[in-house]
């Protein structure tokens, strides 16, 4: 969340904003990987882990869509 907030503060510079949006997206993908490994290792916890994994996946997709929106539509101030 802090990277998104910091990036938004730099929204005047689209490339900076995109750079700061990339961090949480990459972190969410990394977290998905960790959750998948945990579910494989601790099979007894899989039913508790997979709903979290699904929520992280949804969040990751939303961040990715927002990055695409900024790339296509964000105007820098003159």
N, C-alpha and C positions, 0 to 999 in steps of 0.2 A: 504494500500500500504506500509506503513512504517513497518508493521510486516513482510511482504514478503521480503522487502529489508534487514531488520535486520536478518531474518532467512537465507537469501542467504549469508550474511556475515559469518554466522556460518555453512556454508554448509559442511565444513570439518567433522562436527559431525552430521551425518544423523539424529539422534534422536532430536537434537536441531533444525535442519532445519525443521523437521516435526512438532515439537511443535509450531514453529512460523508460519507455514502454516495453522495450525489448527485454530488459532485465526481469520484470515480473513474469513475462510470458515464458522465458527460458526457465525460470525457477519453478513455475507451475508444471512444466514438462518434466523437470527433474524430480519433483515431488511425486508425480504420477508413477514414474519409474520406481522410486523407493517404495511406494505403497504396493505396487505389483510384486516387488521382491518380498516384502513383508507378508503378503497374502500367500506366497508360495512357501515361505519358510515356516510361518506360523499358521498352518491350515485351520487350526481351531479358532483363529481370530478372523478368518476370511469374511465371515458374515458381517463383522463389524468394520472391517477395513474397506470393503468394496463400495459401500455407500459414500464413504469419504472420497474414495477414488473418483466416483461418478461426479460428485460436486466439484472436485478440483478440475476434472475434465471439462465440465460446463463452463467454469470460470476461465479456463485457458482458452476455450473457443471464443468467449466474449472478448477477452483481451485481444486475441488475434483479429477479430472482426473490427475492433476499435482501431488497431494499428492500420488495417487496410483502409478504414475510413479516413484516418488522418493522412495517410499517404496520398489518397485520391482527392480529398476535399479541403484539407486544412490550408488556409491562406495565411501567409506571414504578413505582419503589419509593416507598413512602409515607414 
